[in-house]
């Protein structure tokens, strides 16, 4: 169970950054690319959607330190944002 779930969203003129972090038990980064659970499928689909608009998904997980997920969307004004992201 996670005891602390901070998150933040930064909106700038052309960029969006969404940070989600927790200090709970980390998940194994080696298994994230294997889509064998609903959680893994959601991460995979999120990454694919971000790629459609030249966005990036970064995941950092460290034992005893939790997980940090950052979504970036760059140059948003120059792109048509799909309904599922905006």
DSSP file (Angstrom, degrees, kcal/mol; ACC not computed):
  #  RESIDUE AA STRUCTURE BP1 BP2  ACC     N-H-->O    O-->H-N    N-H-->O    O-->H-N    TCO  KAPPA ALPHA  PHI   PSI    X-CA   Y-CA   Z-CA
    1    1 A X              0   0    0      0, 0.0     2,-0.3     0, 0.0    24,-0.0   0.000 360.0 360.0 360.0 136.0    0.0    0.0    0.0
    2    2 A X        -     0   0    0      1,-0.1     3,-0.1    22,-0.1    22,-0.1  -0.619 360.0-171.0 -82.4 135.2    1.3    3.4   -0.9
    3    3 A X  S    S+     0   0    0     -2,-0.3     2,-0.4     1,-0.3    -1,-0.1   0.670  75.7  30.6 -96.7 -19.5    1.6    5.9    1.9
    4    4 A X        +     0   0    0      2,-0.1    19,-1.3     0, 0.0     2,-0.3  -0.967  56.5 176.3-144.6 122.1    2.4    8.9   -0.2
    5    5 A X        +     0   0    0     -2,-0.4    17,-0.2    17,-0.2     2,-0.1  -0.621  13.7 177.8-127.5  73.0    1.2    9.7   -3.7
    6    6 A X        +     0   0    0     -2,-0.3    15,-2.5    15,-0.1     2,-0.3  -0.449   3.8 173.7 -74.7 150.0    2.3   13.1   -4.8
    7    7 A X  E     -A   20   0A   0     13,-0.2     2,-0.3    -2,-0.1    13,-0.2  -0.980   9.0-174.4-148.1 157.9    1.5   14.3   -8.3
    8    8 A X  E     -A   19   0A   0     11,-2.4    11,-3.0    -2,-0.3     2,-0.4  -0.990  12.1-153.6-152.5 152.2    1.9   17.6  -10.2
    9    9 A X  E     -A   18   0A   0     -2,-0.3     2,-0.5     9,-0.2     9,-0.2  -0.998   9.5-165.0-129.1 127.1    1.0   19.0  -13.6
   10   10 A X  E     -A   17   0A   0      7,-3.2     7,-2.4    -2,-0.4     2,-0.5  -0.960   3.4-170.3-115.3 122.4    3.0   21.7  -15.3
   11   11 A X  E     +A   16   0A   0     -2,-0.5     2,-0.2     5,-0.2     5,-0.2  -0.956  11.1 171.3-113.0 123.6    1.4   23.6  -18.2
   12   12 A X        -     0   0    0      3,-2.8    -2,-0.0    -2,-0.5     5,-0.0  -0.647  52.1 -82.5-119.0-179.8    3.6   25.9  -20.2
   13   13 A X  S    S+     0   0    0     -2,-0.2    64,-0.1     1,-0.2     3,-0.0   0.884 122.9   2.9 -52.6 -45.1    2.9   27.8  -23.4
   14   14 A X  S    S+     0   0    0     62,-0.1    62,-3.9    63,-0.1     2,-0.3   0.520 122.2  65.1-120.7  -9.0    3.8   24.8  -25.6
   15   15 A X        -     0   0    0     60,-0.2    -3,-2.8    59,-0.2     2,-0.4  -0.851  52.2-158.9-125.0 153.1    4.5   21.9  -23.3
   16   16 A X  E     -AB  11  73A   0     57,-2.3    57,-2.3    -2,-0.3     2,-0.4  -0.995   8.8-175.0-126.0 135.5    2.8   19.7  -20.7
   17   17 A X  E     -AB  10  72A   0     -7,-2.4    -7,-3.2    -2,-0.4     2,-0.5  -0.992   1.6-172.5-130.1 125.9    4.5   17.7  -18.0
   18   18 A X  E     -AB   9  71A   0     53,-2.4    53,-2.7    -2,-0.4     2,-0.5  -0.979   5.1-168.5-118.6 124.1    2.6   15.4  -15.7
   19   19 A X  E     +AB   8  70A   0    -11,-3.0   -11,-2.4    -2,-0.5     2,-0.4  -0.953   7.6 178.2-115.8 127.6    4.5   13.8  -12.8
   20   20 A X  E     +AB   7  69A   0     49,-2.8    49,-3.4    -2,-0.5     2,-0.3  -0.998  12.5 167.0-126.7 128.1    3.1   11.0  -10.7
   21   21 A X  E     + B   0  68A   0    -15,-2.5     2,-0.3    -2,-0.4    47,-0.2  -0.971  12.0 179.6-140.0 153.4    5.2    9.5   -7.9
   22   22 A X  E     - B   0  67A   0     45,-2.3    45,-1.1    -2,-0.3   -17,-0.2  -0.975  28.7-139.7-146.8 163.0    4.7    7.2   -5.0
   23   23 A X        +     0   0    0    -19,-1.3    43,-0.2    -2,-0.3     3,-0.1   0.072  68.6 110.3-109.1  22.6    6.9    5.8   -2.2
   24   24 A X  S    S-     0   0    0    -20,-0.2     2,-0.2     1,-0.2    42,-0.2   0.007  83.7 -49.0 -83.3-167.0    5.3    2.4   -2.3
   25   25 A X        -     0   0    0     40,-0.1    -1,-0.2     1,-0.1    42,-0.1  -0.462  64.6-126.0 -66.6 131.8    6.8   -0.9   -3.5
   26   26 A X        -     0   0    0     -2,-0.2     2,-0.3    36,-0.1    -1,-0.1  -0.364  14.6-127.4 -76.8 158.5    8.3   -0.5   -6.9
   27   27 A X        -     0   0    0     -2,-0.1     2,-0.6    39,-0.0     5,-0.1  -0.770  34.5 -95.2-102.2 157.4    7.4   -2.7   -9.8
   28   28 A X    >   -     0   0    0     -2,-0.3     3,-1.2     1,-0.2     4,-0.5  -0.583  25.7-154.8 -77.5 116.1   10.0   -4.5  -11.9
   29   29 A X  G >> S+     0   0    0     -2,-0.6     3,-0.8     1,-0.3     4,-0.5   0.775  91.0  65.8 -62.3 -27.4   11.0   -2.4  -14.9
   30   30 A X  G 34 S+     0   0    0      1,-0.2     3,-0.3     2,-0.1    -1,-0.3   0.824 103.4  46.8 -63.4 -30.9   12.1   -5.5  -16.8
   31   31 A X  G X4 S+     0   0    0     -3,-1.2     3,-0.8     1,-0.2     5,-0.3   0.538  88.4  85.1 -90.4  -7.3    8.5   -6.8  -16.8
   32   32 A X  T <4 S+     0   0    0     -3,-0.8    -1,-0.2    -4,-0.5    -2,-0.1   0.881  86.7  54.6 -64.6 -36.9    6.9   -3.5  -17.9
   33   33 A X  T 3< S+     0   0    0     -4,-0.5     2,-0.7    -3,-0.3    -1,-0.2   0.680  91.9  83.8 -72.1 -16.4    7.5   -4.2  -21.6
   34   34 A X  S <  S-     0   0    0     -3,-0.8     2,-1.5    -4,-0.2     3,-0.2  -0.796  75.3-149.7 -85.6 118.8    5.6   -7.6  -21.3
   35   35 A X        +     0   0    0     -2,-0.7    -3,-0.1     1,-0.2    -2,-0.1  -0.641  52.5 126.4 -91.9  82.9    2.0   -6.8  -21.6
   36   36 A X        +     0   0    0     -2,-1.5     2,-0.3    -5,-0.3    -1,-0.2   0.235  62.6  43.5-124.3  13.1    0.6   -9.5  -19.4
   37   37 A X  S  > S-     0   0    0     -3,-0.2     4,-2.3     1,-0.1     5,-0.2  -0.966  84.1-108.1-148.7 165.7   -1.6   -7.6  -17.0
   38   38 A X  H  > S+     0   0    0     -2,-0.3     4,-2.4     2,-0.2     5,-0.2   0.907 118.9  52.1 -62.0 -42.6   -4.1   -4.7  -17.1
   39   39 A X  H  > S+     0   0    0      1,-0.2     4,-2.1     2,-0.2    -1,-0.2   0.934 111.0  46.8 -59.9 -46.7   -1.6   -2.3  -15.4
   40   40 A X  H  > S+     0   0    0      1,-0.2     4,-2.5     2,-0.2    -1,-0.2   0.887 110.7  52.7 -63.7 -38.9    1.0   -3.1  -18.0
   41   41 A X  H  X S+     0   0    0     -4,-2.3     4,-2.9     2,-0.2     5,-0.2   0.902 107.5  52.1 -63.3 -41.3   -1.5   -2.8  -20.8
   42   42 A X  H  X S+     0   0    0     -4,-2.4     4,-2.5     2,-0.2    -2,-0.2   0.921 111.0  46.9 -62.2 -43.4   -2.5    0.7  -19.6
   43   43 A X  H  X S+     0   0    0     -4,-2.1     4,-2.3     2,-0.2    -2,-0.2   0.918 112.9  49.7 -63.4 -42.9    1.2    1.8  -19.5
   44   44 A X  H  X S+     0   0    0     -4,-2.5     4,-2.2     2,-0.2    -2,-0.2   0.933 113.3  45.4 -60.9 -47.4    1.8    0.4  -22.9
   45   45 A X  H  X S+     0   0    0     -4,-2.9     4,-2.5     2,-0.2    -2,-0.2   0.886 111.2  53.1 -65.7 -39.1   -1.3    2.2  -24.4
   46   46 A X  H  X S+     0   0    0     -4,-2.5     4,-2.3    -5,-0.2    -1,-0.2   0.927 110.1  48.2 -60.9 -44.5   -0.4    5.4  -22.7
   47   47 A X  H  X S+     0   0    0     -4,-2.3     4,-2.0     1,-0.2    -2,-0.2   0.907 111.4  50.2 -63.0 -41.9    3.1    5.3  -24.2
   48   48 A X  H  X S+     0   0    0     -4,-2.2     4,-1.2     2,-0.2    -2,-0.2   0.898 110.2  49.9 -64.1 -41.0    1.6    4.6  -27.6
   49   49 A X  H  X S+     0   0    0     -4,-2.5     4,-0.6     1,-0.2     3,-0.3   0.906 109.8  50.7 -64.8 -41.8   -0.8    7.5  -27.4
   50   50 A X  H ><>S+     0   0    0     -4,-2.3     5,-3.9     1,-0.2     3,-1.1   0.885 105.0  57.4 -63.4 -37.7    1.9    9.9  -26.4
   51   51 A X  H ><5S+     0   0    0     -4,-2.0     3,-1.8     3,-0.3    -1,-0.2   0.837  95.0  66.6 -61.3 -32.5    4.0    8.7  -29.3
   52   52 A X  H 3<5S+     0   0    0     -4,-1.2    -1,-0.2    -3,-0.3    -2,-0.2   0.792 111.6  33.4 -60.4 -27.9    1.2    9.7  -31.7
   53   53 A X  T <<5S-     0   0    0     -3,-1.1    -1,-0.3    -4,-0.6    21,-0.3  -0.014 123.4 -99.6-117.1  28.3    1.8   13.4  -30.7
   54   54 A X  T < 5S+     0   0    0     -3,-1.8    20,-0.4     1,-0.2    -3,-0.3   0.807  76.4 145.5  58.9  33.9    5.6   13.1  -30.2
   55   55 A X      < -     0   0    0     -5,-3.9     2,-0.3    18,-0.2    18,-0.2  -0.410  38.0-137.7 -90.7 174.1    5.2   12.8  -26.5
   56   56 A X  E     -C   72   0A   0     16,-2.2    16,-2.7    -2,-0.1     2,-0.4  -0.965   6.1-155.0-134.8 149.6    7.4   10.8  -24.1
   57   57 A X  E     -C   71   0A   0     -2,-0.3     2,-0.4    14,-0.2    14,-0.2  -0.995  13.4-172.2-125.2 123.7    6.8    8.5  -21.1
   58   58 A X  E     -C   70   0A   0     12,-2.8    12,-2.8    -2,-0.4     2,-0.4  -0.962   1.3-172.1-118.1 133.1    9.6    8.0  -18.6
   59   59 A X  E     +C   69   0A   0     -2,-0.4     2,-0.4    10,-0.2    10,-0.2  -0.991   4.3 179.8-126.4 128.0    9.3    5.5  -15.7
   60   60 A X  E     +C   68   0A   0      8,-2.7     8,-2.8    -2,-0.4     2,-0.4  -0.989   4.2 175.9-127.9 122.6   11.9    5.3  -12.9
   61   61 A X  E     -C   67   0A   0     -2,-0.4     2,-0.4     6,-0.2     6,-0.2  -0.992   2.8-178.3-129.6 126.6   11.4    2.7  -10.2
   62   62 A X  E >>  -C   66   0A   0      4,-2.3     3,-2.2    -2,-0.4     4,-1.3  -0.978  36.0-102.8-126.4 137.9   14.0    2.2   -7.4
   63   63 A X  T 34 S+     0   0    0     -2,-0.4   -38,-0.1     1,-0.3   -36,-0.0  -0.318 106.8   4.1 -57.7 133.9   13.8   -0.4   -4.6
   64   64 A X  T 34 S+     0   0    0      1,-0.1    -1,-0.3   -40,-0.1   -39,-0.1   0.434 123.8  73.4  69.1   1.3   12.7    1.2   -1.3
   65   65 A X  T <4 S-     0   0    0     -3,-2.2    -2,-0.2     1,-0.3     2,-0.2   0.516  91.4-135.4-119.0 -10.8   12.2    4.6   -3.1
   66   66 A X  E  <  - C   0  62A   0     -4,-1.3    -4,-2.3   -43,-0.2     2,-0.4  -0.484  30.9 -53.6  92.1-161.8    9.1    4.0   -5.0
   67   67 A X  E     -BC  22  61A   0    -45,-1.1   -45,-2.3    -6,-0.2     2,-0.4  -0.928  34.9-165.2-126.7 143.8    8.1    4.8   -8.6
   68   68 A X  E     -BC  21  60A   0     -8,-2.8    -8,-2.7    -2,-0.4     2,-0.5  -0.991   6.8-173.4-131.5 122.9    8.1    8.0  -10.6
   69   69 A X  E     -BC  20  59A   0    -49,-3.4   -49,-2.8    -2,-0.4     2,-0.4  -0.972   2.8-172.1-119.3 127.7    6.3    8.4  -13.9
   70   70 A X  E     -BC  19  58A   0    -12,-2.8   -12,-2.8    -2,-0.5     2,-0.5  -0.980   6.2-164.1-124.1 129.9    6.6   11.5  -16.1
   71   71 A X  E     -BC  18  57A   0    -53,-2.7   -53,-2.4    -2,-0.4     2,-0.4  -0.937  10.3-170.8-108.2 131.5    4.6   12.2  -19.2
   72   72 A X  E     -BC  17  56A   0    -16,-2.7   -16,-2.2    -2,-0.5     2,-0.4  -0.976  12.2-175.6-122.2 138.6    5.8   14.9  -21.5
   73   73 A X  E     -B   16   0A   0    -57,-2.3   -57,-2.3    -2,-0.4     3,-0.3  -0.977  18.1-160.3-128.7 119.3    4.0   16.5  -24.5
   74   74 A X        +     0   0    0    -20,-0.4   -59,-0.2    -2,-0.4     4,-0.1  -0.696  63.2   3.8-102.7 150.2    6.2   18.9  -26.5
   75   75 A X  S >  S+     0   0    0     -2,-0.3     3,-1.4     1,-0.1    -1,-0.2   0.873  70.2 171.4  48.5  48.9    5.2   21.7  -28.9
   76   76 A X  G >   +     0   0    0    -62,-3.9     3,-1.8    -3,-0.3   -61,-0.1   0.831  67.9  62.7 -60.5 -35.4    1.5   21.1  -28.2
   77   77 A X  G 3  S+     0   0    0      1,-0.3    -1,-0.3   -63,-0.2    -2,-0.1   0.737 100.6  54.4 -64.9 -20.7    0.4   24.2  -30.1
   78   78 A X  G <  S+     0   0    0     -3,-1.4     2,-0.3   -64,-0.2    -1,-0.3   0.390 104.4  66.9 -92.1   4.1    1.8   22.7  -33.3
   79   79 A X  S <  S-     0   0    0     -3,-1.8     2,-0.8    -4,-0.2   -26,-0.1  -0.904  80.6-121.2-126.6 150.8   -0.1   19.5  -33.0
   80   80 A X        -     0   0    0     -2,-0.3     2,-0.5     1,-0.0    -3,-0.1  -0.837  37.2-139.4 -85.7 116.9   -3.7   18.4  -33.2
   81   81 A X        -     0   0    0     -2,-0.8     5,-0.1    -5,-0.1   -28,-0.0  -0.676  14.7-122.8 -84.8 122.0   -4.2   16.8  -29.8
   82   82 A X    >>  -     0   0    0     -2,-0.5     3,-2.1   -33,-0.1     4,-1.5  -0.270  24.0-113.7 -60.2 149.1   -6.3   13.6  -30.0
   83   83 A X  T 34 S+     0   0    0      1,-0.3    -1,-0.1     2,-0.2    -2,-0.1   0.777 112.9  62.5 -56.9 -28.8   -9.5   13.6  -27.8
   84   84 A X  T 34 S+     0   0    0      1,-0.2    -1,-0.3     2,-0.2    -2,-0.1   0.577 111.0  37.2 -79.1  -6.8   -8.1   10.9  -25.5
   85   85 A X  T <4        0   0    0     -3,-2.1    -1,-0.2   -36,-0.1    -2,-0.2   0.634 360.0 360.0-111.9 -21.5   -5.2   13.1  -24.4
   86   86 A X     <        0   0    0     -4,-1.5    -2,-0.2    -5,-0.1    -3,-0.1   0.423 360.0 360.0-110.5 360.0   -6.7   16.6  -24.2
